[in-house]
Every structure is written in C-alpha cells, then in structure tokens.
Amino acid sequence: MGMIDVSKVSFKYIEEWVLKEVSFSVGKGEFLGVIGPNGSGKTTLLKSLNKTIVPQQGDISVDGVNIKNIKRRELARVLSMVPQESPSVFPFSVMEMVLMGRAPYLSRLSFEGEEDYEIARRAMKMTDTIGFAARGMGELSGGEKQRILIARAIAQEPDVMLLDEPTSFLDITHQIEIYDLIKGLSSANGLTVVIVSHDINLAAQYCNRILLLDKGGVRRIGTPEQVITRENIEGVYGCRVLVDRNSVTDSPRVTPLSKNTETFG
Amino acid sequence: MVVTLRKVIIICVSLTVTCIAVGIISISLGTAEIGLAKVLRGVFGEVTGSIHGWTDTDRMIILQIRLPRVILAGIVGASLSVAGAVFQALFRNPLADPYILGISSGSAVGAILAIISGIGFGFLSVPSAAFCGALLTIVLVLGIGRTGYGLHTNTLLLAGVIVGAFFSAVILFLVSMTRDERVHSILFWLMGDFSLSQYSEIIVVFPFVIVGFTLIYFHAHPLNLIVTGEETALQLGVEVEKVKKLLLVCASLMTGAVVSVSGIIGFVGLIVPHMMRMMFGSDHRLLLPASGLFGISFLILADTMARTVLAPVELPVGVITAIFGAPFFVYLLRRKGI
C-alpha cells in the first residue's frame, strides 16, 4: 500500500472519458512526474486526486483511506495543491495568502494564532519569500507568485503535495529553483510529490518515477529511463524526437525534431 | 496588514461610534430647526426624566418622523453594503452590486403593481408586494442558473442580467400605461425614498438583516478563499457549492427585504465595499462588518442631504447616492485601477 493508491479510475465531464481505468500507486516520499500531451488527462488526474472532481468509476486512497470518506477539510491537511496560477481580483497581501494555507486547521469565526504565523513564516523562509511578506500579491513577478503558492501549500503541513505545471510561466532559472525547492522538501521531510509537467527533461532529472499518460490511460509508469524512450515518446506525442542522455546528470533527454530534419552521419 | 481579532474590534468600535454620531447629527437637522444641543439635552432628559426635555412637537418630530427614518436608512445602508461585498466576492467581480441578480427590477415590478392597482399605502402593502417581486426574481435566477455541476457563477450572472432586463421592460410598460400622479410615486420608489419610513417597516426588515448577516459572517473566512478561486477554495477544504448557495440566498434575501422598504438605491452596495477594501484590505472577517457599519453612516448621510439640500423639497435618496457615488467611483478607478 502506497501513500496514494489509484485504482481503475475513470472520469468524464460530459460524454467522452477523459480518464480511462487509470491505476497506479505512489510510495511515501516518492517524487512522481506526470507527463503526456495536451488533453491526455494530466490536470484531470490531479483534480481527481484532490477531490476537486469526483470520478464516476474507481477508487482513490490517500494513506490507505478512500478519499470519498475523507472530509474536504481533513483532506486539505494531508494533501496540498499548487495551481498553475492564482488570479485574485481583490488584493491580498503575501502574508495573508500564505496564511490561507492554515484554513484547514482554522475553526469557524476564529483568527490565525501565533502558531499559524510561525508555520507561515517558516514556509516563507523555505521558499525565500519572507522578504516580501507585507507586499501585495499584485506587485509580484510570476516566479515570486509561484513561490508564494508553494509556501501556502507548505503551510498546510501536508504529507502529499500536488503541483500542476508550476513552472510553465517561468524562465529556466526560476524553473530550476522551484524544482530544487520541491526536491529538497521531498528528501528532507519525506513529502510525497506528484508533479504534472510539460517539461520532460526537467521531470527526467528530478523524478524517481514518471507516469506517461496517453489519451486518458496510463501508457507507461516507471523510472525515467524506462519511460522516456524514443518509442514511448514518439508513440504518445506523435512527433519525431531524439532521445539521448544528459551528459551531466545522465538522465534521459528528449529533443523534438522537425519533420524536415535530415539525419546526419 | 494581517487581520486580527483586536484589529476587527478596534475598527468596528470606531465605526459604530461614527454611525451613532452621524445618526444624532442627522436627527438634529431638517426643516424644523431643533439643533444638536437640544437633541442631546432631550435625549438626556428622556433618559433621566429631568425637566430639560423636549416639547411635544419636538418629541413628535424626533421620535415619529426623523428617528425611524434614520434607523431605516442605516439598516438599508448596512444591508446593501454587506450584500454588495458578498456578491463582489462570490462573482469575483468588482462591478458586482446587490442588484446584479435583477432583484431590484423584480421588486420594482411588485411595488409598481401595488401602487397602480391602488392597494395604496396602507400598512406595508407596497413593501410586501415588492418583497414578493424580489422573491420571485431570486427563485427564477437561481433556477435558471442551476446546472448539473451546481451554481455556475457566469451562468448565474447572465441569468440575473436577462431576468433583470425582462422586468425592466415590464416596469417601462407599467410606467407608460400610468397617466396620473401615481407616476410620481412610482418614480420616487424607483429612485429610493425614505420619506414614509415607519417603525413597522423596521420591525419587519430587521430580522432578515440580522439573521442574514450572522449567517454570512460565519462564512467570512471561506469567502476569502473563494475570492482566490473556487478550485483553490475546494482544495483548502471549503465546501464551495454549499457555501455559495447559502451566501447567495442570504445576500439576495437581505437585498430583497431592504429594497422592498426603501426602493432602489444605487451605488451604496457598489462603492462602500470598495472604500472599505481600500482602507482595510480584502479579508472578509474585517471587510464585512466594516462595510455594514460604514454603510449605515453613508446612507444616513446621503438621506440627510436628500431632505435638507433643497428643503422643503425632498429629493429621492438614490439621486444623492448616484450624484456623489458615480464621480467617486471614477476616482477609485483612476486611482487604483480596482
């Protein structure tokens, strides 16, 4: 039994099945990357895991308990989510935003206590955001905002963190920073991580295992070396690719090729 | 920066003191000069039974005409401001106001029907017809806005616009069919008017406002989370659909109840929440009570102007809130780009 057990999960919004009998497990402290083309069901899968949507078929358990039987508030103490972005119409300060991570612990009509502030400050130190606690969310850059959202997820004190393409709006420096941060949390605190990524190469560098989704089904799950092969990637994404090894990290590396590329040598 | 219980109490106490001061000043102003000193001395006299009290005329004007009017204006101001803040948060739309679901047009149809059918101004007949109109609108809009996946805010907004537009057409039809002095009553109702305020209206409306505000305030913190996105709120443990439904019904009923006794007073519910947000931030645990308390002062002040600037002629209070509200809103837009 893993930290997360997904068993034969199928989901449809209206007619077409977006997830088809998806089954896999994630072990405690594992760093799992979910990759796949647009529309392969990556985000839908994350939403099923945190009960934003409820699959019509199949079961999902977190730490051995079916999430159908866990109240949202309780689930939010175990499982936190970092969205792609968090647009807010009305201005909240950075500190207020991070404190929202304490919501699952806050009783009705109460205010955050000293302990909540301490946890929020610690989360902000970890994400290197404590310096702009007093600023408004609207004044921050994309990378800073993303780090705030991660700080909020840390403040939830979860066992599992789900991330939905947290680096898609960021430049490479910030991408690496975010991945390093998450990896650090995973190895230092035993946090289980499921990260959806468009960037196969980054996923290959950081993840213990990779789940490759294809049209709502699991094409392959395994180590980066097992999953990221020319055959799998071309089969799922439908374009020509070169798969070789990153000469520094030795992780698999994918380079997409134009249809018109001539083969040299 | 961050809201604490202490901060909420301090700000609410100061705003309450402001409301009371504004109320007393408002009572002392008007066609019949009574004066602040006399009002204060009179209140003292009434309480202690000393001889420095009011004459019978003073007592009549103050207790039977001005006091109920000030109290009712305060209740309406508070309700519209709180409902406005709730609608802005639920729809994540800074332009939302208490009338966004068409409640104003619906209750106007009820009120106008009561006025022209000659049920007249007997005990609460126009207000109760208006309230029926508001209820009908709420049921219609929530019914149309309901989809398989719960209440979708965009669908709800469109439903509100459509139902509102339909009732507006009915209003225009009814007004164009009316040829006598009843048009004047209708126009005053449409622009908001407190000149006929009675204690009975206060007694009927007050429970709606208190119960509505209490239920809303219980969900002040979840409302913060909903502002950052419904999915985020779900993921932070909020039962979004349940909270949304409850808050929509509460804010709509509060609006319907006060519109039925005051007519349509624009801009209060739009501007007051923005002013409070600029001053105190977006945390609803502070924003909601601050909006309510400031809304009291705001509408009492507007109504005092309505009855004094061109005395003895009385203006509908909606004219005052619009004349001052619209330019102020432009100022807000230019200054902060809400």
Contacts between the chains, C-beta under 8 A, distances in Angstrom:
chain1	res1	chain2	res2	distance
A	47	B	231	7.6
A	50	B	234	7.8
A	50	B	235	5.3
A	51	B	234	7.3
A	52	B	231	5.4
A	52	B	234	5.2
A	52	B	235	6.4
A	71	B	237	7.8
A	72	B	234	6.7
A	72	B	237	4.7
A	72	B	238	7.0
A	72	B	239	6.1
A	73	B	237	3.7
A	74	B	237	7.7
A	75	B	237	7.1
A	76	B	235	6.5
A	76	B	236	5.4
A	76	B	237	3.6
A	77	B	237	7.7
A	80	B	235	7.3
A	81	B	232	7.8
A	81	B	235	4.3
A	83	B	229	7.4
A	83	B	231	7.1
A	83	B	232	6.3
A	83	B	235	8.0
A	86	B	228	5.6
A	86	B	229	6.1
A	86	B	232	6.1
A	87	B	229	7.0
A	88	B	227	6.2
A	88	B	228	5.1
A	88	B	229	7.8
A	89	B	92	4.6
A	89	B	93	6.9
A	89	B	94	6.1
A	89	B	227	6.7
A	90	B	88	7.6
A	90	B	89	7.4
A	90	B	92	7.9
A	90	B	94	7.3
A	90	B	227	5.6
A	90	B	277	6.2
A	90	B	282	4.2
A	91	B	277	7.8
A	91	B	281	7.5
A	91	B	282	5.8
A	92	B	224	7.6
A	92	B	227	7.8
A	92	B	228	7.2
A	92	B	281	7.5
A	92	B	282	5.3
A	92	B	283	7.6
A	93	B	1	5.4
A	93	B	2	7.1
A	93	B	281	7.0
A	95	B	1	6.2
A	95	B	2	5.4
A	96	B	1	7.7
A	96	B	2	6.0
A	96	B	3	7.8
A	96	B	224	7.8
A	96	B	281	7.4
A	96	B	282	7.7
A	96	B	283	6.3
A	97	B	228	7.5
A	99	B	2	6.9
A	100	B	224	6.7
A	100	B	225	6.0
A	100	B	228	7.0
A	100	B	236	6.3
A	101	B	236	7.3
A	103	B	221	6.8
A	103	B	222	7.9
A	103	B	225	5.9
A	103	B	236	4.5
A	103	B	237	5.9
A	103	B	238	7.4
A	104	B	236	6.3
A	104	B	237	4.2
A	106	B	221	6.4
A	108	B	218	6.1
A	108	B	221	7.8
A	109	B	217	7.5
A	109	B	218	6.5
A	109	B	220	7.9
A	111	B	3	6.9
A	111	B	4	5.6
A	111	B	5	4.9
A	111	B	8	7.9
A	111	B	285	7.0
A	112	B	2	7.6
A	134	B	1	5.4
A	156	B	236	7.5
